[in-house]
């Protein structure tokens, strides 16, 4: 055998060198992967093998003050997919087709979701019913699974919509209490973590961990579901009668600052918050682009009782009266004269009844007549400094800090810019713009012997065991008036109802005090011709107020006066609410002869069909309302009633029947 040539030896050396270099580079690469980048690759492998499924926390319940559920979280199911597993299965098309069939969705839409590349985890469909969830589980589709989920549900539909608000699709608070107390209601989400191979099979040596979600806290409101029901019914009727653009109403407990009811019509259903309830608005909604829809949603969801300002008109005269009485520049029997107009700094300001002047009258009669010249004179006697002291003391220059999102500031002229004409107009409620919440809070101070309270709409936070985690106590802001002045003014308010412009709010057997108001509406910085806010504010019973009520009617059609538009709605709210609170009517001898009715015992109608219950109540000379208001099936069962069986009520009283869902 011949020895290798020099050329062959050179080739062998080069080959050896190349092999050694390749081996060295391979060792270097392996070392780089294992030592330098080892931790990173271990992390990537762990991520590839780990399926991490979020488990939403159950959102806390929102209760009324008596434990009635106003917002709950219902258990449901959500479909999830891991597109990589679907694609690796080699059956992506079949899986998409089967899933679309079960979900009753467009196949193309499902394909676009579950056959995406470079997507780790995707939510295919939220909140499916049990039948569909079971069908998907039985189909055993690779890369597709069902996870437990929670959906926010509002049992009473559009009831107290602007107070409760609603949530996003991810169960985050968007408006109302849902937003303001989101951090307490939302809880902490859990996770389901398990190790799987490339096609989604659980690894035999892998680990599986389930972290329980922590449920949110429950929120107990100061809202009374029954009084809220009375308010919503009253303003809904007022909407029909006045054909107004909007009606707002607030009921407050003067001694605590608790909001017992707050409603505005039109409203929305928090279960379907993006779909208008009005048929006309619904048709308009379908034609809008994204920006148009957003504008419509903001308009629907906005709570005008805390977010919008308006000129209060004559209801603000109570603030002028309070300041005048407290400072001693006027007394209930002080004499005044109305000639139909008054000239201030060369400008003529008319009384609303300039065509037939009130003439000689006392201050009390001036309040009854809502006479502008009387209040202009009181404002002049006070002067800007003293008058503004009370505007500030009653809380009109600051936020009330009610625990709801989106509160607006009032529009009050700077004291330095207020001349004789500005002072004159503010004294009868023009040239100043306040929120309904600021006004009802100020009037409540008159009902609370001069003590201004911080408005409160949340009473406490409780856990699922009923333990109180935090209680929000009533908080006094300041003493605005003396007890003597407050009582004196309440007596004057009562004469407005018994003898003056507020007669529509009169309720036999109850002492009601009130004040009407009508003010021109401002649009684009100018007074809009023919458009007004008409309103009525009330305290009852006037000797020991348990309720303060404000009703504001935005753009009533036809009659504009608050005495004929807002006062009747306040009358209905007070009548039903005072009876509900067991405030006994005390008839005068004259009233007893005309109005006192024979009391009847409320019969038991629970567990009866509505049709039969209506007959039983009719035989007992009683009327009824239902919750929910709309009833399609007369055979639906009654699950609860108010007042309870055995209670004594006057004939023709209204019994509220709660229907089975």
C-alpha distance (Angstrom), angle and dihedral (degrees) to the residues before:
residue distance angle dihedral
X1 . . .
X2 3.80 . .
X3 3.80 120.0 .
X4 3.86 118.1 -110.9
X5 3.73 116.6 -91.0
X6 3.77 123.7 -116.6
X7 3.84 89.4 -104.5
X8 3.78 91.4 53.8
X9 3.79 90.7 48.5
X10 3.80 90.2 52.3
X11 3.80 90.3 50.1
X12 3.82 91.1 50.8
X13 3.79 90.9 49.6
X14 3.84 91.6 50.6
X15 3.82 90.8 46.8
X16 3.81 90.9 49.2
X17 3.78 90.2 48.9
X18 3.79 92.5 49.3
X19 3.82 92.3 47.1
X20 3.81 90.4 48.6
X21 3.80 90.7 48.5
X22 3.82 92.1 48.9
X23 3.80 90.4 47.9
X24 3.81 90.8 48.3
X25 3.81 91.3 49.2
X26 3.81 90.5 48.0
X27 3.81 91.4 50.5
X28 3.81 89.7 46.9
X29 3.82 91.0 49.8
X30 3.80 92.8 47.8
X31 3.79 90.0 48.4
X32 3.79 91.1 48.4
X33 3.81 91.3 50.8
X34 3.80 95.6 43.8
X35 3.78 101.5 36.5
X36 3.80 108.7 24.0
X37 3.85 100.2 30.6
X38 3.79 98.3 20.4
X39 3.78 95.6 107.8
X40 3.80 92.1 49.7
X41 3.82 93.1 50.4
X42 3.79 91.2 46.5
X43 3.82 87.8 53.6
X44 3.83 91.7 49.4
X45 3.81 91.8 48.2
X46 3.77 90.3 49.4
X47 3.81 90.6 50.2
X48 3.81 91.5 48.9
X49 3.78 92.2 49.9
X50 3.80 96.6 41.5
X51 3.76 123.6 85.4
X52 3.81 109.3 -161.8
X53 3.79 112.5 -170.4
X54 3.82 117.5 -174.7
X55 3.83 115.4 -131.5
X56 3.82 109.9 -156.4
X57 3.79 118.4 -133.6
X58 3.77 117.4 -118.0
X59 3.78 108.1 -103.7
X60 3.79 115.9 -124.0
X61 3.80 121.4 -100.0
X62 3.80 121.1 -108.8
X63 3.82 111.5 -139.0
X64 3.78 132.8 -172.8
X65 3.82 117.5 -123.3
X66 3.83 90.9 -85.3
X67 3.81 97.6 49.1
X68 3.82 98.3 -95.3
X69 3.82 110.8 150.8
X70 3.80 110.9 -119.0
X71 3.82 99.2 165.3
X72 3.80 126.9 19.3
X73 3.80 139.5 168.4
X74 3.79 114.7 -118.1
X75 3.82 119.9 -156.1
X76 3.79 113.8 -115.1
X77 3.81 141.1 149.4
X78 3.80 135.1 -101.0
X79 3.82 127.4 -160.3
X80 3.81 116.6 -131.1
X81 3.79 130.5 -174.4
X82 3.80 138.2 -167.9
X83 3.85 103.3 -151.6
X84 3.82 93.4 -160.3
X85 3.81 90.8 60.0
X86 3.81 91.8 46.2
X87 3.83 91.5 51.5
X88 3.83 94.0 43.8
X89 3.79 90.7 53.0
X90 3.81 90.0 68.5
X91 3.81 88.7 -135.8
X92 3.80 99.8 88.1
X93 3.80 95.2 129.3
X94 3.81 93.5 48.5
X95 3.82 92.4 46.0
X96 3.81 92.0 50.6
X97 3.81 91.1 48.0
X98 3.81 93.8 49.4
X99 3.81 93.3 44.6
X100 3.81 92.6 48.8
X101 3.80 89.4 50.7
X102 3.82 93.2 52.2
X103 3.80 94.2 44.0
X104 3.83 92.0 42.9
X105 3.79 89.6 -128.0
X106 3.78 134.9 135.8
X107 3.82 109.4 -81.2
X108 3.80 92.4 -139.5
X109 3.81 91.0 54.7
X110 3.82 91.5 51.6
X111 3.81 92.0 47.4
X112 3.80 91.0 53.2
X113 3.78 89.4 54.7
X114 3.81 104.6 42.6
X115 3.83 101.3 31.9
X116 3.78 96.3 56.5
X117 3.79 116.8 127.7
X118 3.81 122.9 -131.9
X119 3.80 93.5 19.7
X120 3.80 117.7 125.5
X121 3.79 105.7 -165.5
X122 3.79 131.2 -0.9
X123 3.79 135.3 -174.3
X124 3.82 106.5 -130.2
X125 3.80 102.7 -178.1
X126 3.82 133.1 -5.4
X127 3.78 128.3 -142.4
X128 3.79 103.9 5.1
X129 3.80 121.2 174.0
X130 3.80 124.2 -102.7
X131 3.82 94.2 -103.2
X132 3.80 93.1 58.2
X133 3.80 92.1 43.1
X134 3.82 91.6 53.1
X135 3.82 90.9 47.2
X136 3.83 91.3 54.0
X137 3.80 91.7 48.0
X138 3.82 91.2 50.6
X139 3.84 91.7 48.3
X140 3.85 89.6 59.1
X141 3.79 93.0 -151.3
X142 3.80 111.6 -169.8
X143 3.79 113.6 -115.2
X144 3.82 92.0 12.4
X145 3.81 124.6 101.1
X146 3.79 142.6 158.6
X147 3.80 123.4 -118.7
X148 3.79 127.5 -169.4
X149 3.80 113.2 -106.9
X150 3.79 140.7 173.5
X151 3.78 128.6 -127.8
X152 3.79 124.7 -161.4
X153 3.77 112.0 -119.3
X154 3.80 130.9 -174.0
X155 3.84 108.7 -156.4
X156 3.82 95.0 -159.7
X157 3.80 97.3 46.9
X158 3.80 111.9 -145.0
X159 3.81 92.3 7.4
X160 3.86 111.2 132.5
X161 3.81 88.4 -12.0
X162 3.80 96.2 159.9
X163 3.80 91.7 50.1
X164 3.80 98.5 45.0
X165 3.81 96.4 37.4
X166 3.80 116.0 -173.1
X167 3.81 143.5 -105.6
X168 3.78 138.3 -109.1
X169 3.81 122.4 -108.8
X170 3.82 86.5 -91.6
X171 3.81 91.7 57.1
X172 3.80 95.2 -107.3
X173 3.80 118.2 140.6
X174 3.79 112.9 -102.7
X175 3.83 105.7 175.5
X176 3.81 140.1 -6.4
X177 3.80 123.2 14.1
X178 3.81 88.6 -22.7
X179 3.82 88.5 65.6
X180 3.80 100.1 34.4
X181 3.82 93.2 52.2
X182 3.81 97.6 29.3
X183 3.81 94.3 121.6
X184 3.81 90.1 58.1
X185 3.80 98.0 38.3
X186 3.82 98.5 45.3
X187 3.83 100.6 63.3
X188 3.83 122.9 -169.5
X189 3.85 121.0 -58.9
X190 3.82 121.1 -125.8
X191 3.82 130.7 -143.3
X192 3.79 138.4 -138.3
X193 3.81 109.8 -149.6
X194 3.83 125.0 -177.0
X195 3.83 138.0 157.3
X196 3.83 117.6 -115.3
X197 3.78 138.2 171.7
X198 3.82 125.0 -117.2
X199 3.80 93.2 -76.9
X200 3.81 95.2 46.2
X201 3.84 100.0 -98.5
X202 3.80 113.6 143.4
X203 3.83 111.4 -108.4
X204 3.81 113.0 -119.0
X205 3.80 91.4 -136.7
X206 3.79 94.1 39.5
X207 3.78 127.4 106.8
X208 3.78 129.2 -118.4
X209 3.78 123.4 -158.3
X210 3.78 130.2 -179.9
X211 3.78 117.8 -164.7
X212 3.80 110.9 -162.3
X213 3.81 114.6 -130.1
X214 3.79 115.7 -119.7
X215 3.80 110.9 -125.6
X216 3.79 119.8 -127.5
X217 3.79 123.6 -108.8
X218 3.78 120.0 -95.3
X219 3.81 118.9 -115.7
X220 3.81 120.3 -141.6
X221 3.79 112.6 -157.3
X222 3.79 129.7 -153.8
X223 3.83 86.7 -129.9
X224 3.80 113.6 115.5
X225 3.80 108.0 -143.3
X226 3.81 93.0 -149.3
X227 3.82 95.2 50.1
X228 3.81 89.1 44.3
X229 3.80 87.0 54.6
X230 3.82 91.1 52.2
X231 3.82 90.9 49.4
X232 3.80 95.3 48.7
X233 3.79 91.7 48.2
X234 3.82 92.6 48.4
X235 3.80 96.2 49.8
X236 3.80 92.0 42.6
X237 3.80 88.4 57.0
X238 3.81 89.7 45.5
X239 3.82 90.0 52.7
X240 3.80 89.4 56.8
X241 3.81 93.6 46.6
X242 3.82 99.1 42.9
X243 3.84 98.6 31.6
X244 3.80 85.8 -141.3
X245 3.79 125.7 174.5
X246 3.79 90.6 -125.9
X247 3.81 140.5 -11.3
X248 3.80 126.5 -155.7
X249 3.80 129.9 -169.4
X250 3.81 135.4 179.4
X251 3.81 129.2 -174.5
X252 3.80 117.0 -163.6
X253 3.79 134.7 -179.1
X254 3.84 102.7 -128.5
X255 3.80 98.2 -153.6
X256 3.82 95.8 54.0
X257 3.80 105.4 21.7
X258 3.82 88.9 -123.0
X259 3.80 115.7 156.8
X260 3.80 104.7 -133.7
X261 3.81 95.3 179.3
X262 3.78 138.2 2.2
X263 3.78 123.7 177.5
X264 3.77 143.0 155.7
X265 3.78 131.3 -171.4
X266 2.96 132.0 -115.0
X267 3.79 94.9 43.4
X268 3.82 138.9 157.5
X269 3.80 140.1 -115.1
X270 3.84 110.1 -106.6
X271 3.82 88.7 -152.8
X272 3.84 88.6 64.1
X273 3.82 100.8 18.1
X274 3.79 97.0 165.0
X275 3.79 96.2 54.4
X276 3.84 114.6 79.1
X277 3.79 114.8 -128.8
X278 3.80 93.5 -144.9
X279 3.81 110.7 86.6
X280 3.80 93.1 -140.1
X281 3.81 92.1 50.9
X282 3.80 89.5 45.7
X283 3.79 91.7 57.0
X284 3.80 90.1 46.6
X285 3.82 90.4 49.2
X286 3.80 92.1 56.8
X287 3.81 90.9 58.8
X288 3.82 97.1 48.3
X289 3.80 128.0 102.8
X290 3.82 122.1 -132.0
X291 3.81 93.8 -84.0
X292 3.79 92.2 47.5
X293 3.80 91.6 50.2
X294 3.80 91.4 49.4
X295 3.79 90.4 52.9
X296 3.81 91.1 48.8
X297 3.83 91.4 49.3
X298 3.79 92.3 50.6
X299 3.78 89.6 50.4
X300 3.83 92.2 49.3
X301 3.80 96.4 45.4
X302 3.80 99.3 40.7
X303 3.81 112.3 109.3
X304 3.83 102.4 -136.3
X305 3.80 93.1 -170.1
X306 3.80 91.0 71.6
X307 3.82 103.1 14.4
X308 3.82 102.4 47.6
X309 3.79 129.8 63.0
X310 3.80 127.5 -151.5
X311 3.79 138.7 174.3
X312 3.83 104.4 -94.4
X313 3.78 95.0 -153.3
X314 3.79 116.8 -169.7
X315 3.81 95.4 -4.3
X316 3.82 85.0 72.8
X317 3.82 88.8 61.1
X318 3.80 86.4 81.6
X319 3.81 88.4 66.7
X320 3.82 90.4 51.0
X321 3.80 89.7 47.0
X322 3.82 91.5 49.3
X323 3.81 91.9 51.2
X324 3.82 92.7 46.3
X325 3.81 94.1 49.0
X326 3.81 93.5 44.5
X327 3.81 93.2 49.1
X328 3.80 91.7 45.5
X329 3.81 95.7 -123.5
X330 3.79 89.9 123.8
X331 3.82 138.6 23.5
X332 3.82 130.1 -160.2
X333 3.82 91.5 -99.6
X334 3.82 97.5 40.0
X335 3.84 109.9 134.4
X336 3.81 122.9 -117.2
X337 3.76 135.7 170.5
X338 3.82 128.4 -145.7
X339 3.80 117.4 -159.2
X340 3.81 92.4 173.6
X341 3.80 96.5 -94.9
X342 3.77 143.0 29.0
X343 3.82 129.6 -149.1
X344 3.80 115.4 -132.5
X345 3.82 119.7 -176.6
X346 3.77 89.5 -22.0
X347 3.82 94.2 -49.0
X348 3.79 121.6 113.3
X349 3.82 114.5 -134.2
X350 3.80 116.9 -170.2
X351 3.76 131.1 -144.8
X352 3.79 112.9 -123.2
X353 3.82 86.3 -113.1
X354 3.79 95.8 45.5
X355 3.82 91.0 138.5
X356 3.84 90.5 63.4
X357 3.82 108.2 22.0
X358 3.80 120.6 -146.0
X359 3.82 92.1 -128.4
X360 3.82 119.0 -168.5
X361 3.80 114.2 8.2
X362 3.78 142.4 148.2
X363 3.80 121.7 -111.3
X364 3.82 89.6 -102.9
X365 3.78 90.2 53.3
X366 3.81 88.9 47.1
X367 3.81 89.0 58.4
X368 3.81 90.5 46.8
X369 3.80 90.2 50.3
X370 3.81 92.8 41.1
X371 3.80 87.1 -133.2
X372 3.83 112.6 -173.8
X373 3.86 97.5 -155.0
X374 3.83 90.4 56.8
X375 3.82 92.1 57.1
X376 3.79 93.4 41.5
X377 3.81 87.8 57.9
X378 3.81 92.4 47.1
X379 3.81 89.2 51.4
X380 3.81 90.6 50.1
X381 3.81 91.5 50.2
X382 3.79 90.0 52.2
X383 3.79 97.3 45.0
X384 3.80 126.0 -150.7
X385 3.83 97.3 -73.4
X386 3.79 96.6 52.1
X387 3.79 93.9 38.3
X388 3.80 93.0 52.4
X389 3.79 90.0 48.1
X390 3.81 87.2 67.9
X391 3.81 95.0 39.9
X392 3.82 86.3 58.1
X393 3.82 95.4 39.2
X394 3.82 91.8 54.1
X395 3.82 88.2 54.4
X396 3.80 102.0 -109.6
X397 3.81 95.5 130.3
X398 3.80 95.9 53.7
X399 3.79 139.9 44.9
X400 3.79 116.1 -89.2
X401 3.83 87.5 -135.8
X402 3.78 92.5 -136.6
X403 3.80 109.9 175.5
X404 3.80 96.0 -106.3
X405 3.82 126.7 98.9
X406 3.79 125.1 -108.5
X407 3.81 102.7 32.5
X408 3.80 112.3 171.3
X409 3.76 129.7 -146.6
X410 3.79 121.7 -116.1
X411 3.79 121.3 -110.6
X412 3.80 105.4 -119.1
X413 3.79 121.5 163.4
X414 3.79 116.6 -115.8
X415 3.79 108.5 -96.6
X416 3.81 90.5 -127.6
X417 3.82 90.5 59.8
X418 3.81 96.4 48.7
X419 3.80 112.3 109.5
X420 3.82 130.3 175.4
X421 3.82 93.8 -78.1
X422 3.82 94.1 47.4
X423 3.81 91.1 48.2
X424 3.80 90.1 49.7
X425 3.83 94.4 52.1
X426 3.81 94.6 43.4
X427 3.81 89.8 52.1
X428 3.83 90.0 66.5
X429 3.83 96.2 38.6
X430 3.81 104.0 -92.2
X431 3.80 126.1 114.2
X432 3.80 91.0 34.1
X433 3.80 126.8 86.7
X434 3.82 122.8 -159.5
X435 3.80 138.2 168.7
X436 3.81 118.9 -105.6
X437 3.82 87.3 -118.7
X438 3.80 92.0 57.4
X439 3.79 91.7 49.9
X440 3.82 97.3 47.9
X441 3.81 89.5 46.3
X442 3.81 91.1 53.0
X443 3.82 93.0 47.0
X444 3.81 89.2 48.7
X445 3.81 88.3 58.9
X446 3.82 88.0 60.7
X447 3.82 87.6 52.4
X448 3.81 91.2 48.1
X449 3.82 96.4 58.2
X450 3.79 92.1 -95.0
X451 3.81 98.5 -48.7
X452 3.82 114.7 131.8
X453 3.82 111.9 -147.2
X454 3.79 129.4 -160.8
X455 3.83 106.5 -111.3
X456 3.79 112.1 -112.6
X457 3.79 128.2 -163.8
X458 3.83 100.1 164.9
X459 3.77 118.0 62.6
X460 3.81 102.5 -177.9
X461 3.80 148.8 -27.4
X462 3.81 116.6 -118.0
X463 3.80 134.9 -179.4
X464 3.80 126.5 -130.1
X465 3.81 90.8 -88.5
X466 3.78 91.5 57.7
X467 3.81 95.0 -107.2
X468 3.80 113.5 147.9
X469 3.81 107.4 -122.5
X470 3.79 95.2 179.5
X471 3.78 133.6 -0.7
X472 3.80 122.6 -156.6
X473 3.78 105.7 -144.2
X474 3.83 123.3 -153.1
X475 3.79 109.4 -93.1
X476 3.79 127.4 -154.0
X477 3.81 113.3 -144.1
X478 3.80 100.1 -169.3
X479 3.80 146.2 -41.9
X480 3.81 104.7 -96.3
X481 3.81 101.8 172.7
X482 3.78 137.0 17.0
X483 3.80 116.7 -101.7
X484 3.82 88.7 -114.4
X485 3.82 93.5 56.1
X486 3.82 92.5 45.5
X487 3.82 92.1 52.7
X488 3.80 91.5 45.3
X489 3.80 91.8 51.4
X490 3.81 92.3 46.8
X491 3.80 89.4 54.6
X492 3.83 89.1 52.1
X493 3.83 89.1 49.1
X494 3.79 89.3 53.7
X495 3.81 90.8 55.7
X496 3.81 88.7 54.9
X497 3.82 87.8 63.0
X498 3.78 98.0 39.1
X499 3.81 98.4 39.9
X500 3.81 109.9 5.7
X501 3.81 143.1 52.2
X502 3.82 95.7 -50.9
X503 3.81 98.3 68.2
X504 3.81 91.2 120.7
X505 3.82 87.9 70.8
X506 3.81 94.0 54.5
X507 3.82 113.4 125.4
X508 3.83 118.2 -172.5
X509 3.79 111.1 -119.5
X510 3.82 95.1 18.7
X511 3.79 128.9 88.3
X512 3.80 106.1 -132.0
X513 3.79 125.8 -177.1
X514 3.79 122.0 -167.0
X515 3.77 151.8 144.9
X516 3.78 131.2 -139.9
X517 3.79 125.3 -142.8
X518 3.79 139.6 -171.1
X519 3.80 123.3 -179.1
X520 3.79 134.5 171.7
X521 3.78 114.0 -108.2
X522 3.79 120.8 -117.4
X523 3.81 118.3 -137.1
X524 3.81 123.5 175.4
X525 3.80 90.7 -7.7
X526 3.83 95.1 -53.5
X527 3.78 136.8 89.2
X528 3.81 108.5 -97.5
X529 3.78 112.3 -132.9
X530 3.80 113.5 -116.7
X531 3.81 94.4 4.3
X532 3.80 119.1 111.5
X533 3.77 145.5 162.6
X534 3.79 110.0 -129.7
X535 3.77 117.2 -168.8
X536 3.77 147.8 168.5
X537 3.79 130.2 -157.6
X538 3.80 124.0 -166.8
X539 3.80 145.0 179.3
X540 3.80 123.4 -157.5
X541 2.97 139.9 -135.2
X542 3.79 87.1 14.4
X543 3.85 95.1 -152.4
X544 3.83 92.5 53.4
X545 3.83 109.2 9.6
X546 3.77 115.5 -147.0
X547 3.80 95.8 164.7
X548 3.78 137.1 40.2
X549 3.80 114.5 -168.5
X550 3.79 131.1 -169.6
X551 3.81 123.8 -175.8
X552 3.83 120.0 -176.9
X553 3.82 120.8 -172.4
X554 3.80 114.3 -160.3
X555 3.81 113.7 -150.2
X556 3.82 102.3 -17.2
X557 3.78 112.3 -164.0
X558 3.78 119.7 -126.5
X559 3.82 109.3 -3.8
X560 3.81 111.4 43.9
X561 3.80 103.7 -175.5
X562 3.81 117.2 113.2
X563 3.80 88.6 -139.4
X564 3.82 89.4 66.9
X565 3.81 102.2 31.8
X566 3.81 110.3 31.9
X567 3.83 102.0 22.7
X568 3.86 95.2 63.6
X569 3.82 90.3 53.8
X570 3.83 90.5 49.0
X571 3.81 88.3 49.3
X572 3.82 91.5 56.3
X573 3.81 92.5 46.3
X574 3.81 93.0 49.8
X575 3.81 94.8 43.4
X576 3.81 94.2 53.8
X577 3.82 96.5 36.5
X578 3.81 96.0 49.6
X579 3.79 90.8 51.0
X580 3.79 89.9 47.5
X581 3.81 90.7 51.9
X582 3.82 88.8 52.4
X583 3.79 93.1 -116.8
X584 3.78 100.4 163.2
X585 3.81 115.9 -131.6
X586 3.79 113.4 -119.7
X587 3.77 108.3 -157.5
X588 3.74 122.7 -159.0
X589 3.78 114.4 -129.7
X590 3.78 90.0 -99.7
X591 3.83 93.4 47.1
X592 3.79 92.3 48.0
X593 3.80 91.1 59.2
X594 3.80 92.5 52.3
X595 3.79 108.0 27.5
X596 3.78 112.2 21.7
X597 3.78 108.7 112.8
X598 3.74 131.2 -162.0
X599 3.77 112.3 -98.4
X600 3.79 119.6 -123.1
X601 3.78 131.9 -166.3
X602 3.81 116.7 -110.0
X603 3.83 108.9 -118.2
X604 3.81 125.7 -136.1
X605 3.82 109.3 -99.8
X606 3.81 101.6 155.5
X607 3.81 114.9 126.0
X608 3.81 90.1 19.3
X609 3.82 122.9 118.1
X610 3.81 112.0 -101.9
X611 3.80 91.8 -114.6
X612 3.80 91.9 56.1
X613 3.82 93.6 41.1
X614 3.82 90.6 54.2
X615 3.80 89.8 54.6
X616 3.83 92.9 49.3
X617 3.81 91.9 50.0
X618 3.78 92.5 46.7
X619 3.80 90.5 53.7
X620 3.82 87.9 53.4
X621 3.84 90.4 51.5
X622 3.80 92.2 -111.9
X623 3.80 132.9 130.4
X624 3.80 128.7 -144.9
X625 3.80 145.4 -152.3
X626 3.79 125.7 -162.7
X627 3.79 134.0 -136.6
X628 2.97 112.7 -121.0
X629 3.81 91.5 38.0
X630 3.82 96.7 -143.9
X631 3.81 114.1 71.9
X632 3.80 122.3 -176.0
X633 3.80 99.7 169.2
X634 3.85 117.3 52.9
X635 3.81 88.8 -164.6
X636 3.83 93.4 63.6
X637 3.82 111.9 125.8
X638 3.81 126.1 -112.2
X639 3.84 109.4 -124.1
X640 3.82 97.8 178.9
X641 3.79 141.6 -0.7
X642 3.78 140.9 -159.9
X643 2.98 127.2 -116.1
X644 3.81 93.9 34.2
X645 3.81 121.7 -118.7
X646 3.80 113.0 -77.1
X647 3.82 96.3 30.3
X648 3.81 116.6 132.3
X649 3.81 114.3 -125.8
X650 3.83 135.6 163.0
X651 3.79 118.0 -93.9
X652 3.81 115.5 -85.0
X653 3.81 91.6 25.2
X654 3.80 115.9 152.2
X655 3.80 117.7 -110.7
X656 3.82 115.9 -159.4
X657 3.80 113.2 -137.5
X658 3.81 118.7 -160.2
X659 3.80 111.0 -150.2
X660 3.78 129.4 -147.2
X661 3.81 112.4 -100.7
